[in-house]
C-alpha cells in the first residue's frame, strides 16, 4: 500500500469527492500559510503543485450540499460565501468578528450624543493635553493633531482602531484617551492587554511614565492598571480552545485596550470581541504594516484595509472634533472630509508623524524604503553605508556579529537580577528562519560558543547560569505565558532558578524543571520579537533566493524593533528581494461589511 506523506492530500482525500478534492487540498495548504479562505477561482496558479489533474470545476462547488454550506447558519465541513471557500470553523470566526463589531457600533449609536456632551464638559482638560506643538517644517497632514483626534474618537465610540508606525504615539494617544475617560467617569473600569506579556507590560509602563500634564488622581489611576496577556484577560482554560469569559460571561470592564493587535489571529480576535460586555469600549492599537499573526488570519491589517483611505470624516464630525482642538493649524482640514459612509468610517485613526525617527539617522528612512520597495533608495543606502544608525553588511562578516554580541556582556556581569534583565533586553539578534546556517538554532549555538570562549558563560547543562530563556507555551499556573523572557541565575541558597520580571517590575523565579517548553534567546525570530523594543538589533537573513518567508513586512517589523541602531547581515540581492516580497493573506472580511 502506498503511503501518502502530503498532509493536505490526506485531508482532501478524506471526503472522497473528485470535485472537492483540489479545493480542499489548496484550502488546507493555504491555511497552513496563514490564509483563512481561498477564492474558488484561485486554483490556476497552483496547478503545478496540485496532486490532482485538471479540469477543475469551481461552479460545481455549489452542487455539493453534503460537504459545502452556503449561509452563516449552515453546519457543513466547508462554507462557500461570496465565491470564497472556508472551513466551517474559520467562517464562523470571521462571522463572529463582524457580528461583534456590528453590535458595538449599534450600541454606541444610543449614547453618542451624551458622549459628545461629556467631551464638551471637559474641554479645559482636552486643551491641556494638546501640548505637542507642530513643527513649521512639517507637511500639512502631519501638523494635524491625530493623537487628540484618535483619543476623541475613542471616547465617542465603542470600537476604535489606532494604527501607526513606531514613534507615532499610539501609547500617548491611549494616555490621552484614558485621561479623558477617567475625567468623565472616575470609576471607569479599564483593562490593558496584549498578545504577549512583554508587550502588555511595556504599554502599562509607558502609561505610568507618560509625559502628559495629568493631575495626581489620574496618574494614580494609570499606576493601578495591571497589564495582562489576552489569554490571561479572557481566563484561558487549559487544554481547551475556549475561555471563561465569553458572550455568556462577558469581561467586567468598561474599556479594554489591546496593544500589538496585528499579532492577534482570527480565532483569538473573534473570542476577544465576543467577550466584551454591553456598552464596553475596545481600543485596538497596532501597526498595520507589521507582520500578521503566526496563526491563521491578519485581522488587524484587514480591518484597516476596509477603508480606502484612513482619517476621513463626515463634515459634522470634523466640525465637532475641531471644536475640541485648540490650535487652528492642528485641526482637521477640509481635505479629510469624505461623504461616503462605511461602517468603520471615523473608527480608524492612523497616526502619521513618527517622533522616534525625526532627525535621528536613517532608521525611519530605511523602514519607509522597505515598505515602499524603494529600490533606488535602498541601493543608495547599501552603497553609502556610512551612518552608524543603519549598517548593511552584505558579506555577513563574523566580526560584526561578534562585536554586536559583546553587548551581552553587560547583562552577564550585572549582579542585580532586575537590572540584568533590563540590560539583556537592550539588544537582540533577530533572524527570519529557525533552520539552516543563518537560522535561530545555528545563531544561538554560535553566540553561545563565542561567549563561552570569552569565559562569560559555561554551557554545562540545559539551564546553565546566565542562559537567556524564552517561554514558548502558556503556563497559567506559573503565571508565565508564551513570549515571556527570563534569565537563569542562582538564588541565595545556590539553587538554579529562572528569573522573570512581573507586571510590577519585580523579579520572581521558577524552578527550571517546570519549563519544559523554553528555548535559548540570544537570538530570536522576528515573529517572536513583535511587541518588543531594543536599543540595537542585528538582523540576519537567510542567503537563499526565492524564500517565501522573506517579505517587506518581515524586514520592516525587524528594523522597527530598534530605537537607535540597526545592522542587517544579508547579501544585496537578498535584501532587495525581501523588500519586493509582500504578505497577502486571504480573508473575506473586507468584502463582508455590507452584511452589517
Secondary structure, 3 states (H helix, E strand, C coil): CCCCCCHHHHHHHCCCCHHHHHHHHHHHHHHHCCCCCEECCCCHHHCCCCCCCCCCCHHHHHHCCCCEECCCCCCCCEEEECCEEEEHHHHHHHHHHHHHHHHHHHHHHHHHHHHHHHHHHCHHHHHHCCCCCCCCCCCHHHHCCHHHHHHHHHHHCCEEEEEECCCCCHHHHHHHHHHHHHHHCCCCCEEEEECCHHHHHHHHHHHHCCCCCCCHHHHHHHHCCCEEEHHHHHCECCCCCCECCCCCCCCCCCEEEEECHHHCCHHHHHHHHHCCCCCCEEEEEECCCCCCCCCCCCHHHHHHHCCCCCCCECHHHHHHHHHHCCCHHHCCCHHHECCCCCCCCCCEEEECCCCCCCCCCCHHHHHHHHHCCCHHHHHHHHHHCCECCEEEECCCCHHHHHHHHHHHHHHHCCCCHHHHHHHHCCEEEEECCCCCCCCHHHHHHHHHHHHHHCCCCCCCCCCCCCCEEEECCCEHHHCECCCCEEEEEECCCCCEEEEEECCCCCEEEECHHHCCCEEECCEEEHHHHCCCCEEEEEEECCCCCCCCCCCHHHHHHHHCCEEEEEEEECCHHHHHHHHHCCCCCCCCHHHHHHHC
